[in-house]
């Protein structure tokens, strides 16, 4: 993990929805920044890059789906392809972070807060991105 100054954006890339989070300027705390609903990889990368620009980010951290046995499947390859496209369209560095169990953790939090229905679907991707980014920030310390 490189030494980065400025805000960092966490990305939980998905086939339909992509969750976003952003760090505070000190790189201490991740906060949800919404989600993007789009099925096209290139368009999603462009929209994420635009959101990054709005938040003045200097780095993107994209969750990398890794199987529990440590292997990468099709989803991992798709996330890597997205990360490369995001790097190209944003002109900023993109790092990948193992996202094992982040969605499960997000669902546990949703259960604890009794978030249900459409509200839950909309929030789980953002919360997953927040967990990915917070894990990244905590590892940098």
C-alpha positions as CSV (number, residue, x, y, z in Angstrom):
1,X,0.0,0.0,0.0
2,X,1.4,3.3,-1.1
3,X,1.5,6.5,0.9
4,X,-1.3,8.6,-0.5
5,X,-2.3,12.1,0.5
6,X,-5.9,13.2,0.0
7,X,-9.3,11.5,0.0
8,X,-9.6,7.8,-1.1
9,X,-12.7,6.3,-2.7
10,X,-13.7,2.7,-1.9
11,X,-15.6,0.8,-4.6
12,X,-17.7,-2.3,-4.3
13,X,-18.1,-3.1,-8.0
14,X,-21.2,-5.1,-8.9
15,X,-23.0,-6.3,-12.0
16,X,-26.0,-4.0,-11.4
17,X,-25.1,-1.7,-8.5
18,X,-21.7,-0.4,-7.5
19,X,-21.3,0.9,-4.0
20,X,-19.1,3.9,-3.2
21,X,-17.4,5.3,-0.1
22,X,-15.0,8.1,0.6
23,X,-12.4,8.7,3.3
24,X,-12.1,11.9,5.3
25,X,-9.2,14.1,4.3
26,X,-6.9,12.5,7.0
27,X,-7.5,9.0,5.7
28,X,-8.8,7.9,9.1
29,X,-12.5,7.2,8.5
30,X,-14.6,5.8,5.6
31,X,-18.1,7.1,4.9
32,X,-20.7,5.9,2.5
33,X,-21.0,7.9,-0.7
34,X,-24.0,6.2,-2.4
35,X,-24.2,3.8,-5.3
36,X,-24.3,3.7,-9.0
37,X,-26.9,1.6,-10.9
38,X,-25.4,0.5,-14.2
39,X,-24.8,-2.8,-16.0
40,X,-22.1,-1.7,-18.4
41,X,-18.5,-1.9,-17.1
42,X,-17.1,1.0,-19.1
43,X,-20.0,3.3,-18.2
44,X,-19.7,2.3,-14.6
45,X,-16.0,3.1,-14.6
46,X,-16.7,6.5,-16.1
47,X,-19.4,7.3,-13.6
48,X,-17.2,6.2,-10.7
49,X,-14.4,8.4,-12.0
50,X,-16.8,11.3,-12.1
51,X,-17.9,10.7,-8.5
52,X,-14.2,10.5,-7.5
53,X,-13.6,13.9,-9.1
54,X,-16.5,15.4,-7.2
55,X,-15.0,14.2,-4.0
56,X,-11.5,15.2,-4.9
57,X,-10.1,11.7,-4.5
58,X,-6.5,10.8,-5.2
59,X,-6.8,7.0,-5.2
60,X,-9.5,4.4,-5.7
61,X,-9.6,1.1,-3.8
62,X,-11.7,-1.6,-5.5
63,X,-12.8,-4.7,-3.7
64,X,-11.4,-7.9,-5.2
65,X,-13.7,-10.9,-4.9
66,X,-11.6,-13.8,-3.8
67,X,-13.0,-17.3,-3.1
68,X,-12.7,-18.6,0.5
69,X,-10.0,-21.0,-0.7
70,X,-7.9,-18.1,-1.9
71,X,-8.5,-18.5,-5.6
72,X,-9.9,-15.9,-8.0
73,X,-12.8,-16.8,-10.2
74,X,-14.7,-15.0,-12.9
75,X,-15.9,-12.3,-10.5
76,X,-12.3,-11.5,-9.6
77,X,-11.3,-11.2,-13.2
78,X,-14.3,-8.9,-13.8
79,X,-13.2,-6.7,-10.9
80,X,-9.7,-6.5,-12.3
81,X,-11.0,-5.5,-15.7
82,X,-13.1,-2.8,-14.0
83,X,-10.1,-1.6,-12.0
84,X,-8.0,-1.2,-15.2
85,X,-10.8,0.7,-16.9
86,X,-11.2,3.0,-13.9
87,X,-7.5,3.6,-13.8
88,X,-7.6,4.5,-17.5
89,X,-10.6,6.8,-17.4
90,X,-9.7,8.6,-14.1
91,X,-6.0,8.9,-14.6
92,X,-5.6,8.0,-10.9
93,X,-4.0,5.0,-9.2
94,X,-6.3,2.1,-8.4
95,X,-5.5,-0.6,-5.8
96,X,-7.3,-3.9,-5.3
97,X,-8.2,-5.2,-1.8
98,X,-9.4,-8.6,-0.9
99,X,-13.1,-8.2,-0.1
100,X,-13.9,-11.6,1.3
101,X,-16.8,-11.5,3.8
102,X,-17.5,-7.7,3.3
103,X,-20.9,-8.3,1.9
104,X,-21.7,-10.8,4.7
105,X,-20.5,-8.2,7.2
106,X,-22.8,-5.6,5.6
107,X,-25.7,-8.0,5.8
108,X,-25.0,-8.6,9.5
109,X,-25.0,-4.8,10.1
110,X,-28.3,-4.5,8.1
111,X,-29.8,-7.2,10.3
112,X,-28.7,-5.5,13.5
113,X,-30.2,-2.2,12.3
114,X,-33.4,-4.0,11.1
115,X,-33.0,-2.5,7.6
116,X,-35.3,-4.3,5.2
117,X,-36.7,-4.2,1.6
118,X,-35.7,-1.7,-1.0
119,X,-33.8,0.4,1.5
120,X,-31.6,-2.6,2.3
121,X,-30.7,-3.3,-1.3
122,X,-29.7,0.3,-1.9
123,X,-27.7,0.5,1.3
124,X,-25.8,-2.9,1.3
125,X,-23.6,-1.9,-1.7
126,X,-22.6,1.4,-0.1
127,X,-22.0,-0.3,3.2
128,X,-19.8,-2.9,1.5
129,X,-17.8,-0.2,-0.1
130,X,-17.4,1.5,3.3
131,X,-16.2,-1.7,4.9
132,X,-13.7,-2.3,2.0
133,X,-12.3,1.3,2.4
134,X,-12.2,1.2,6.2
135,X,-10.3,-2.1,6.0
136,X,-7.8,-0.4,3.6
137,X,-7.4,2.6,5.8
138,X,-6.9,0.4,8.9
139,X,-4.2,-1.6,7.2
140,X,-2.3,1.6,6.2
141,X,-1.9,2.6,9.9
